[in-house]
Amino acid sequence: MGLNILLVEDERNLARSIRELLTAQGHEVSLAFDGNEGLRQAELIAPDLLLLDARLPGLSGPEILRRARAIYPTLAALVFTAYASVEDAVAVMKLGAFDYLQKPLDLDRLCVLVDRVEETVRLKQELAYYRSLDEPILVGESPAILSLREKIDRLSRLEGSQGLPTVLISGETGTGKDVVARLLHQQSSRRGGAFLAINCVALPESLVESELFGYERGAFTGAQGAKLGLMEAADKGTLFLDEIGDLPLPIQGKLLTAIERKTVRRLGGIRDRKVDPWILAATNRNLESLIGDGTFRADLYYRLRVVHLELPRLRERAGDIPLLAEYFLRLHATRYGKSGKKLAPDALSTLQAYPWPGNVRELSHAIEQAVLWSKDEILTAADFAWPGHLAGGAARPFATPDEAVRTLLREGLSSAEIEKRLLQQALEASGGNISQAARLVGMTRDILRYRMEKYGIAAG
């Protein structure tokens, strides 16, 4: 699915060539041309991978790596070194670099090493998931949550010889669709296999296809080796297709065939391969409406909707807010070493009065920020005024993305202008907090930064 890479290299032509090569392979590459700027960007964007020249203007490569790993201990790095500076390579390897390459660079070897780092990052992400399996996932005692738990329990006990039924999970952004998917996997007969996920809206069409189905060597420019697709990698496990409503139309037919026949053919391949992943899909969009618009296949919709789980909005189960608030308070207080934090009655009243357009995810982040910034043991309503919207039960500052888009459509704006306005509204509602704004519109922070740059939107 691609890495977020920071390349720090003072040879500008080389840096741009490497960025072009890695971007073509689906990675997001940021550039810095000196050590000081490299460290600043590393601290800002928290990359998955650092590509560093050992000798740089300003801070050296080893110094950047030392400081960056002090902030992000698991940060991966590849270091470029001239023949005469092998001692630099030894130094950075001791600092935890993944590997090093001598100049002039062998770009084929660079691509191989980046692929290895990508696989390592994915394994670490999956390990982090399994380490969190003992944490409570669905919190609440409302009728909607009790019914959802009962359905998950019934699904989890199924062990059909022909596989498990596909499940469509629907609900607004932030209601916990990914949590339900992970809980289904964790409790099912597939828990011994991998749980893999793909966000169908985060990647361009060509990359979604190669991620799902894999490719053979030479299938396209840059395909220097065969790659396993997620359908194969999740065999005997679970594959979670997030934001399925945004899956490109040409790929929907191929996915339907793969689900029906339990086979995939890699890009550039000539034979079908047997696969048996449990398919879970999620969407915050109205798929029936998309079918009417001709942007989603009806046959795929009915194939995915063998079982349908609809998640309630948080404002529809306001009685669960105190339970959720206490859960997130314990979680974040423990995480940041601030045990003993409590919620004052006026804080709970404020939280219950707010309509939570970002649902459970927004509530979690609101409590996390209050825990971080409050100096007192008791959190009051004033501690939840971080975006300037919660205190005093103010009106909702930002509609859900779907509601906001419908409002903007009535103004007759172009799709690009609608997207720009939506991002501006989210940034305004979050007080310029990019992470919070990204959550409001259902994007990653990095994608939001890219869109802000594209439209010339300032954070403040």
N, C-alpha and C positions, 0 to 999 in steps of 0.2 A: 504493500500500500504506500510505500515511499517513506523516506526519512526527511526530517527537518535538519538540514546540514548547514553549518557555518564554515566557509572556506576563508582562511586568512593567508594570503599570498601576495607579496609585493610585486611580483612579475604580472602585470595587469593582463597582458595578452594570454598568458598561460591560465590565469585565474578565470578569465571569461570563457576560454575553451573548455576548461573542466566543468564550469557551471552549465554550459550548453550540453555537454555530454551527459551529465548526471540528471539534468532537467528532463532530457529526452527519455531517461529511464524511469521517470516518475517521481524523482526526488525534488524537494523544495530547497533551493540553494541560495543562501545570502553570502555577500562578499564583504571582506574588509581587507584593506591594503597595507595596514601597519598594525603593530602589536597592541597599541593602546586602544585603537578602534575595535580590534578583534575582541579584546577582553570586555569592552563596553557592550558589544553586541551579544557576546556569550552570556553575560549577566542578564541582558534584556530578553532574549528570545528563548533561552533554555534549549539549545539544540539537542537532537539525538546524537549527532556526530560532529566532531571538530576535525577539519582538515587543516593542518598547520605546517607552515614552513618553519624549520628550526631557527633560521636566522632572519630576523625581521627588523625594520625600523621601529624604534620604541622598545616595547617589551619583546623578549625572545619567545619562541614557541614553547620551550619548557616552562617559562614563567607564566605564560597564559594558561597552560594546562594545569599547573600547580594551583593557581588561583581559582580557575573555573571548577576544578574538581573539589575544591574546598567548599564550594556552594552546591555543586551537583555531583555527589560522590560516584554515581554510576555512569557519568558522562563518558562516552566512547571517543577515541581520538586516533587518527592516522597522521603520521608526521613525515614531512618531506625533508630529506637531508642531502646536502652535497656530499660527494665522495670523501672530501677532506674533513668532514665533520661527523664521522661515525660516533665520536664521543657524545655528540648531542643526541643521537639516536638512543644510545645506551641510557642517557639521563632521562629522556622522556619515557622510555620503557619502564624504568624504575618508578616513574610517576603514574604508571597505569595505562599508557598508550596501548591501543589494540595491536598496532604494528607500525612499521615505518617503510618508506620507499625512498630509494636513492634517485637523485636527479642525474641525467634527464629522466623524466617520469615515463614508466611503462603504463600507458593508459588502460590497457587490457587488464593488467594486474590490479590497478586502482579499482576498476569496476568489480573485479572478483572480490577484493577486500571489502568494498562497500556492501556488496551482497551478503558477505559473511556477517558484517556488523548488523545489517538489517535483520537477518535471521536471529542473531543474538538478542537484539532489542525485542523482537517478538516473543522469544522464549522467556525473557525477563518479565514482559508484560503478562504472559500467561501464568508464570510462577507467582507473580504478585496477586493475580486473581485467586489462585488456589490457596494462597496463604490467608486470604480474607474470607474463605468459605464458612468459617465458624461465626462470623459476625451476623447479627440479625439483619434481615433484608427488608421484609415487608412489615412496617410498623403501623399499627392502627387497629381499632376495634369497631369501625363503622360497618354497617351491613354490606356495603360495596366491597370492602377489603376482606371481610369474612367470607363472602361468596367467592372472591378471587382466590383466596387461599385454598378453599375447598376444591375449586376447579384445577388448580395447580397440583394439588395432592392426587386427584383422580388421574390426571394426565401422567404424573410421575410414576404411577403404579403400572402403567401399560408396558407390556413387553411382547409386542407382536413379532412374529417371525418374518413378516414382510416389511418391517420398519414401523416407525411411529408416525402419527398423522401430522401433516404440516399445520403450523399454528400462525395465525395472523394476530398481532398485538397492536391495538390502536389506542390512541390517546394523544392529548396535547403535549407539546414540548415540555419536558421536565416532570412528567407524571411517573416516570420510572419504568419505561418499557424495556430498557436494557437490563434493569434489575430483575424484572420478571423473567426475561429470557435466561439470565444466568441462574436464577433459582430453578427454573424448569430443568436446565441441564444438570445442575448440582444434585437434584433429587431423583433424577431419572436413571434408567439402566445405562444411559450414555455417559454417566459421570466419569467413567474410566478413560474415556477418549478426550480428544481436544475440544475446547470451546473456542471457536474462531469467529470473528465478526468483521463485517465490511460495511462502511458507511457509503451508500450508493450515491449520495449527493456530493461527497467530498472529492471525488476523482473524475477526470474527464472520461468520456465514453471508452476510448481505446484502452485506458488503464483499468477501468472496471472489468472489461472483458478479460484482459490478461490476468488480473488478480483472481477472478472467479474460476477461469478455466485453464490457466497456465499457458505456456508456449514451449515450442521446440526451438532448438538452436537454429538461427537463421530465419525465423518466422518474420522478422522485420529488422530494420536497421537498429543495431545495438543489442540484438538478441544473441549474445555471444555464448550462451549456454541454455540448456533446457531449464524451465522453472515449473515447479509444482503449483497448481492452482488451489484456491481455498476449498473448492468442491472435493478435490482429492485429499487435501491435507486434513479435512474434517471427517474423512471416512470413519465410520463407527463412532463418531463423536457428534458434535452439534455445530451447525453453521447458522449464524445470526445475520440476517440481511436487514440492516437498519436503514431507515428512510427509503423503503422499497418503492414508494410512489415516485421517486426521482430516478429510478433505474431507466436508462435510455431505452426507448422503444425497440430499436433493432436487437438489443440484447435480451429483451423479455422473452422472445420466442425461443432463443437458445436455452435460457434458464428453464422454461417450461418443459422443453424436450429433455433436459438433463434430469429434472425432477421425475418426470413420467417414466423415463427409460432407465433411470439410475446409471447413466453413463455420461461421460464427458469426452470431448475431443479437444485436445490442446490446439492453440493457434499454430498453424503450420504443420499440424500432425496429420497422420493418415489412418490412425486406428482409434477406436473407441476404448475407453477405460471404465471399468466397473467402479461405481462409487455408491456409498450409502450413508450420507450425512443426514442427521435430523434437521430439517429446514424450519427455522423460526424466522418470521419476518415482522417488521414493525413499521408503522407510519403514523404521522400526525396529520395526514391529508385525507380528504374524502375520495377514496379510490373509485367509488361509483360515479362521482362527478367527473373524475379523470377519464373513465371509460366513455362517458358521454362526450367528452372533448376529443376523444380519439388519441389520447396520450398514454393510456394504459390498457393492456389487453384484458378483455373480459375472461378469456379462458385461463389466463394466469391468475387473475383475481380469485376465481372460484376454486382453482387448484390450491392456492395458498390458504383460503378461508375454510378449510375443512374444520378447523377449530378456530373460533374467534374469541379473543379475550379483549374486552374494552376496559381501559383504565379510567377511573373517575378523576375529574379535576379536583384539585385540593380544595377549592372554594365550595365544592359539592359535598365535602366531608370535613367541614370545619371542626367538628368534634374531635377529629384526630390530631388537630394542630398541637394541643398541649403534649400529647404523647410523642409526636414527632420532634417537637421543640426540645423536650427533655432528652430524647435519644441523641439528637445532634449536638446538644450541649455537652453531654458526657463524651461523645465521640471526639469533638474538636478540643474540648478542655484536656482530655487525655493526650491527644496528639501533640498539643503545644505545651504540655507540662503545666497546665493551669487548673489542676483538679480542685474541686470545691466550689466552682462557680454555680450560682443558682439564679433562677428567673424570678423577678419580683412580680406580684400580681398585675401591676400596670403594664409590664412587658408582655405578659401573656394576653392581656386584653388587646394590646396594640397588634400583636401578631394575629389574633383571631379576627380583628376588624379589617385587616388588609386583604384584598382579593387574590393576591398571589398569581399574577399572570404567568410567572415562570414556574408555578406549581411547587412540588416538593424540592426540586433542585434549587429553586430560588430561596426557599426557606432555609435549606442547609447552608447556603452561602451567606445568607443574612446572619445566621447564628455564628458561623465561622468568623466573620468580620467582627461581630460584637465581642466574641471571645478574645480575638487578637488585640483589639484596641481598648477595651475597657480595663481600667486600672483597679476596679472594685470587684469584690467577690460577688456582689449582687448586681445582676444586669437589670437595668430599668428601661422604660420606654425610650428614654433619651439615647440609649446605646444602640437603638435600632433606627436612628434617623440618618444612617450612613448615605443613602442616596437622596436624602431630603424629602422622602415621600411617605415614610411609615408613621412618623410621629403624628399623633393627633388623628389617626385614622383618615388621612387625606385620600382623595379620590384616586383611582388607579391612574398612574402616569403613562402607562404604556400598554396598549392592547396586546393580545396574543398576535404572533406574526400573521396568522390567517385573517384575524379581524382587521389588523392594520392594512394588509394588502387590499382587502375588500373596500375599505374606506378610500384608499388611494386610487383604486380602479375607477371609482365614481368620479374622480377628478379628470379622467381622460388622459392620464400620464402614460408615457412609454414604459416598457418593462425596466429599462435601465434607470429611468428617473424614479420609478417606484422603489427599486432596490436601494438606490441612493437615499431616498427619503426615509425608508424603513431603517436603514443603518443610522442615519442622523437622529431619528427618534429614539432608537435604542441607546445611543450614546448619551443623549440628553437625559433619558430616564435613569441611566446608571451614573450620572454625574461625571461622565468622561472615563469611567472605569471600563477598560477594554474587555477584560475578562467577563465582567458582569453583562456588558452589552452583547458579547458573543453568546452567552447563555440565553439571553432574552430572544435572540433570533435563531437559535439552534445551530450556531456555527462553532468551529474551533477558533481559538484566539488568533492563530496564525492565518487562517482563511479570512477572518475579519480584518486583520492588518493589511492583507493583500488587497481586499476590496476597498478599504479606506484609501490606500495609495492609488488604486485605479480611479476612484472618483474624486480624489483630491480632498478627502474629508479629514479635518484635524480632530484630534481626540478632545482637546479642551475647548 
